[in-house]
Amino acid sequence: MVVYNNAGRPASEMSPAPMHRRSFMLSSLATAGSLLPGMAAAVPAPPAKGWGYDSYLAAMKACDRPTTLTREQFDVVRGRRRGALATIESVLKAHFGEADPNVLRAFDEVPREFYHYDFAARSAFATVAYEQTSKPWRIGFGSALSDYRGQAYMTQLCKPTADSVALEVGTGSGFQISVLSRIVKKACSIEIVEPLGKEVGRIFAPLGYDNVQTRIGDGFFGWPEETGGFDLIMVTCAAQFVPPPLLAQLKPGGRMVIPMGQPFKREQFLYVFTKDEDGKVHSRKDVGVYFVPMTGKMMADKKPAAADKPATGGEKPSAPQ
């Protein structure tokens, strides 16, 4: 399944945000995620616990973010949540057979409007949050807030649990690691773009997400200080091969979801890597995606294997499942 952005258009035609360093949309999800009659009622959409207009303003102030959002605009934005959550539920049911209640709960709890912020321009654009047709949005420094359908898909594909220790490569807006943090025990995230990493690292404490740790660095090398390793690793930029440090940091029984393919090519796919209890790595190809490439060490090294045969220490991907 080849994946492009909205309506299959090239990224350069996309509005308002082209797909920059990391952002993708599953073409099949656009159909699966369309609102169906009565679907909105399938997902309860009460206000996130303790979250309202005053808490939005307080969090923005704590992060030194300007905003002109009025209370009336905030209420309109929050009123669109039900439709977005219904879309997420229908997408997950269409692709997995069921929607993980923990994934739905996490998307319900994390206030997406807070993440609609351009770090470079220092400008909030919360009024467009929970758009009916999900899309990526520019957040500055060549990065984007990915579309919520794709983020929900990758979240469930990672199979997070309450006991998981998670690593994300590519913090971006901070939304994806925030969602994971509502499910897992500990959530770590690495951002290679220094000005973005500095700013996004400030947002989690005001939101009360105390189990999130972030750092600025090259995600190729992972987070070696986490001596016990990771139960799940999510990579949000396209790699030409699997970084060996990431495989080494994956626990036995762990799971890594990573987009792989040549830079700026449409022939990219998500791959799911698992490590069995004996330490043997297995892989399978999942859906087609489009991500802008992983930078840093990945771009400096030569790709050791063909794009459709990711390097896994001798393992080859199994047939798509």
C-alpha positions as CSV (number, residue, x, y, z in Angstrom):
1,M,0.0,0.0,0.0
2,V,1.6,3.2,-1.2
3,V,1.2,6.2,1.1
4,Y,1.0,9.8,0.1
5,N,-0.3,12.9,1.7
6,N,-3.8,14.2,1.4
7,A,-5.6,13.1,-1.8
8,G,-2.3,11.7,-3.1
9,R,-0.9,15.1,-3.8
10,P,2.8,15.8,-3.8
11,A,4.0,17.3,-0.6
12,S,4.8,20.6,-2.3
13,E,1.1,21.1,-3.1
14,M,-0.1,20.4,0.4
15,S,-1.7,23.1,2.5
16,P,-1.0,24.4,5.0
17,A,2.0,22.2,5.7
18,P,4.1,20.1,3.5
19,M,5.5,16.9,4.9
20,H,8.9,18.0,6.3
21,R,11.3,16.0,8.3
22,R,8.7,13.6,9.7
23,S,5.1,13.4,8.9
24,F,3.0,10.9,7.0
25,M,-0.5,9.9,6.1
26,L,-1.8,6.4,5.4
27,S,-3.8,6.6,2.1
28,S,-6.0,3.8,3.2
29,L,-6.7,5.5,6.5
30,A,-8.3,8.4,4.7
31,T,-11.2,6.1,3.7
32,A,-11.2,4.0,6.8
33,G,-11.3,7.1,8.9
34,S,-14.2,8.8,7.2
35,L,-17.0,9.6,9.6
36,L,-19.8,7.1,9.4
37,P,-23.5,7.7,10.4
38,G,-23.7,7.3,14.2
39,M,-20.0,6.8,14.6
40,A,-19.4,9.9,16.7
41,A,-21.4,8.4,19.5
42,A,-19.0,5.4,19.6
43,V,-16.3,7.3,21.4
44,P,-17.1,9.3,24.5
45,A,-15.6,12.7,24.4
46,P,-15.8,14.3,27.8
47,P,-13.3,17.1,28.5
48,A,-9.8,15.8,29.3
49,K,-9.4,15.5,33.1
50,G,-8.7,18.9,34.6
51,W,-8.3,20.6,31.2
52,G,-10.2,23.7,30.2
53,Y,-9.6,27.2,28.8
54,D,-7.9,28.4,32.0
55,S,-5.5,25.4,32.1
56,Y,-4.7,25.9,28.4
57,L,-3.7,29.5,29.1
58,A,-1.7,28.5,32.2
59,A,0.2,25.9,30.2
60,M,0.9,28.3,27.4
61,K,2.2,30.9,29.9
62,A,4.4,28.3,31.7
63,C,6.0,27.5,28.3
64,D,6.3,31.2,27.4
65,R,4.1,30.7,24.4
66,P,2.0,33.6,23.2
67,T,-1.7,32.9,22.3
68,T,-4.7,35.0,21.2
69,L,-7.2,32.1,21.5
70,T,-10.4,33.3,23.1
71,R,-12.6,31.2,25.4
72,E,-15.3,31.1,22.7
73,Q,-12.7,29.8,20.1
74,F,-11.4,27.3,22.6
75,D,-14.9,25.9,23.1
76,V,-15.4,25.6,19.3
77,V,-12.1,23.7,19.0
78,R,-12.9,21.4,21.8
79,G,-16.3,20.7,20.3
80,R,-14.6,19.1,17.3
81,R,-12.9,16.4,19.5
82,R,-15.8,14.0,19.3
83,G,-15.4,13.7,15.5
84,A,-11.7,13.3,15.6
85,L,-11.9,10.6,18.2
86,A,-14.5,8.8,16.2
87,T,-12.3,8.9,13.2
88,I,-9.4,7.5,15.2
89,E,-11.6,4.7,16.5
90,S,-12.8,3.7,13.0
91,V,-9.3,3.8,11.6
92,L,-8.0,1.4,14.3
93,K,-10.9,-0.9,14.0
94,A,-10.5,-1.0,10.2
95,H,-6.8,-1.9,10.4
96,F,-6.5,-3.9,13.6
97,G,-10.0,-5.4,14.0
98,E,-10.4,-3.5,17.2
99,A,-9.3,-0.2,18.8
100,D,-7.1,-0.5,21.8
101,P,-9.0,1.2,24.6
102,N,-5.7,2.5,26.1
103,V,-4.8,4.2,22.8
104,L,-8.3,5.8,22.6
105,R,-8.0,7.0,26.2
106,A,-4.6,8.5,25.6
107,F,-5.8,10.4,22.5
108,D,-8.8,11.6,24.6
109,E,-6.6,12.8,27.4
110,V,-3.9,14.7,25.5
111,P,-5.2,18.1,24.5
112,R,-4.1,18.3,20.8
113,E,-4.8,22.0,20.5
114,F,-1.9,22.7,22.8
115,Y,0.5,21.2,20.2
116,H,-0.7,23.3,17.4
117,Y,2.2,25.7,17.8
118,D,4.9,27.0,15.4
119,F,8.2,27.0,17.5
120,A,10.1,29.0,15.0
121,A,7.5,31.7,14.4
122,R,6.4,31.6,18.1
123,S,2.8,31.5,16.9
124,A,-0.1,29.3,18.1
125,F,-2.7,28.0,15.7
126,A,-5.0,26.0,18.0
127,T,-8.1,27.1,16.1
128,V,-7.5,24.4,13.4
129,A,-7.1,21.5,15.9
130,Y,-9.2,18.3,15.5
131,E,-9.7,19.0,11.8
132,Q,-12.1,16.6,10.1
133,T,-9.6,15.6,7.4
134,S,-6.4,15.1,9.4
135,K,-3.2,16.5,8.0
136,P,0.3,17.5,9.1
137,W,0.9,21.0,10.2
138,R,4.2,23.1,10.2
139,I,5.7,23.6,13.6
140,G,8.9,25.3,12.5
141,F,12.5,24.2,12.1
142,G,11.6,21.8,9.3
143,S,9.3,19.7,11.4
144,A,5.6,19.0,11.6
145,L,2.8,17.9,13.8
146,S,1.8,14.7,12.1
147,D,-1.8,13.8,11.2
148,Y,-3.6,12.2,14.0
149,R,-4.8,9.2,12.1
150,G,-1.2,8.2,11.3
151,Q,-0.2,8.8,14.9
152,A,-3.0,6.7,16.2
153,Y,-2.0,3.9,13.8
154,M,1.6,3.9,14.8
155,T,0.7,4.0,18.5
156,Q,-1.4,0.9,18.3
157,L,1.1,-0.8,16.1
158,C,3.7,-0.4,18.8
159,K,1.5,-2.2,21.3
160,P,2.3,0.0,24.4
161,T,1.3,-1.3,27.8
162,A,1.3,0.1,31.3
163,D,4.6,-1.6,32.0
164,S,6.4,-0.4,28.9
165,V,9.5,1.7,28.8
166,A,9.3,3.6,25.4
167,L,11.7,5.5,23.2
168,E,10.8,7.8,20.4
169,V,13.3,9.0,17.9
170,G,12.2,12.5,16.8
171,T,10.3,14.5,19.4
172,G,8.9,17.1,17.0
173,S,5.8,18.8,18.5
174,G,5.9,16.4,21.5
175,F,2.4,15.1,20.8
176,Q,3.3,11.5,20.0
177,I,5.5,11.0,23.1
178,S,2.7,12.7,25.1
179,V,0.2,10.1,23.9
180,L,2.6,7.3,24.6
181,S,3.3,8.7,28.1
182,R,-0.4,8.3,29.0
183,I,-0.1,4.5,28.4
184,V,3.5,3.5,29.3
185,K,5.5,3.6,32.6
186,K,8.4,5.7,31.2
187,A,8.7,7.7,27.9
188,C,12.0,8.9,26.5
189,S,12.3,11.0,23.3
190,I,15.3,12.4,21.3
191,E,15.2,15.4,19.1
192,I,18.2,16.2,16.7
193,V,17.2,19.8,15.9
194,E,18.6,21.8,18.8
195,P,16.3,24.8,18.9
196,L,13.2,22.6,18.6
197,G,14.5,20.2,21.2
198,K,15.1,23.0,23.7
199,E,11.7,24.4,23.3
200,V,9.7,21.2,23.2
201,G,11.5,19.9,26.2
202,R,9.7,22.6,28.3
203,I,6.2,21.5,27.6
204,F,5.7,18.3,29.5
205,A,6.0,19.5,33.1
206,P,3.2,22.1,32.8
207,L,1.0,19.4,31.4
208,G,1.8,17.1,34.3
209,Y,3.5,14.5,32.1
210,D,6.2,13.6,34.7
211,N,7.2,10.3,33.1
212,V,8.5,12.0,30.0
213,Q,12.2,12.6,29.5
214,T,13.7,14.3,26.5
215,R,17.1,15.2,25.2
216,I,18.8,16.8,22.2
217,G,20.9,14.4,20.2
218,D,21.2,12.0,17.3
219,G,18.5,9.3,17.6
220,F,20.7,6.9,15.6
221,F,22.5,6.1,18.9
222,G,19.3,5.7,21.0
223,W,19.4,6.2,24.7
224,P,22.1,3.9,26.0
225,E,21.8,5.1,29.6
226,E,18.5,3.2,29.9
227,T,20.4,0.1,30.9
228,G,17.4,-2.1,31.0
229,G,16.6,-1.3,27.4
230,F,13.2,-0.5,25.8
231,D,10.0,-2.4,25.4
232,L,9.1,-0.3,22.4
233,I,10.9,2.1,20.1
234,M,9.1,4.4,17.6
235,V,11.1,6.1,14.9
236,T,9.4,9.1,13.2
237,C,11.9,9.7,10.3
238,A,12.9,7.4,7.4
239,A,16.0,5.3,7.9
240,Q,18.0,3.7,5.1
241,F,18.9,0.8,7.5
242,V,18.1,0.0,11.1
243,P,20.5,1.7,13.4
244,P,22.4,-1.1,15.3
245,P,22.3,0.8,18.6
246,L,18.5,0.8,18.5
247,L,18.3,-2.9,17.9
248,A,20.8,-3.4,20.7
249,Q,18.6,-1.3,23.1
250,L,15.4,-3.3,22.2
251,K,14.5,-5.6,25.1
252,P,13.9,-9.3,24.5
253,G,10.1,-9.3,23.7
254,G,10.4,-5.7,22.5
255,R,9.0,-4.1,19.4
256,M,10.3,-1.4,17.1
257,V,8.3,0.5,14.5
258,I,10.5,2.3,11.9
259,P,9.9,3.8,8.5
260,M,12.5,2.6,6.0
261,G,13.4,3.6,2.4
262,Q,15.5,5.9,0.3
263,P,15.5,9.7,1.1
264,F,12.6,11.6,-0.5
265,K,11.4,8.5,-2.3
266,R,7.8,7.2,-2.2
267,E,8.9,3.6,-1.9
268,Q,9.1,3.7,1.9
269,F,7.4,1.3,4.3
270,L,6.9,0.9,8.0
271,Y,8.8,-2.1,9.3
272,V,8.0,-3.8,12.6
273,F,11.1,-5.4,14.3
274,T,10.7,-7.7,17.2
275,K,13.2,-9.4,19.4
276,D,12.4,-12.8,20.8
277,E,13.4,-14.1,24.3
278,D,16.6,-15.6,22.8
279,G,17.6,-12.2,21.4
280,K,16.9,-13.1,17.7
281,V,15.5,-10.2,15.7
282,H,12.5,-10.8,13.4
283,S,11.0,-8.2,11.0
284,R,8.0,-7.7,8.7
285,K,7.0,-5.1,6.3
286,D,3.8,-3.1,7.2
287,V,2.2,-0.3,5.4
288,G,3.6,2.2,2.9
289,V,4.5,5.6,4.2
290,Y,6.4,8.8,3.4
291,F,8.8,10.4,5.8
292,V,11.6,12.8,5.3
293,P,14.9,11.1,6.1
294,M,16.7,10.5,9.4
295,T,19.7,12.9,9.5
296,G,22.9,12.9,11.5
297,K,24.9,9.6,11.6
298,M,22.3,7.9,9.3
299,M,23.1,10.3,6.4
300,A,26.8,10.1,7.0
301,D,27.0,6.4,6.7
302,K,26.6,4.4,3.5
303,K,23.5,2.3,3.4
304,P,24.6,-1.3,3.9
305,A,21.6,-3.0,2.3
306,A,19.0,-2.6,-0.5
307,A,16.0,-0.4,0.5
308,D,13.7,-3.4,0.4
309,K,16.0,-5.6,2.5
310,P,16.7,-3.7,5.7
311,A,19.8,-4.7,7.6
312,T,18.8,-6.7,10.7
313,G,21.9,-8.7,11.4
314,G,21.1,-11.3,8.7
315,E,17.4,-11.3,9.2
316,K,15.1,-10.6,6.3
317,P,11.6,-9.2,6.6
318,S,8.8,-11.7,6.5
319,A,5.8,-11.2,4.3
320,P,3.5,-8.3,5.2
321,Q,0.9,-9.2,7.7
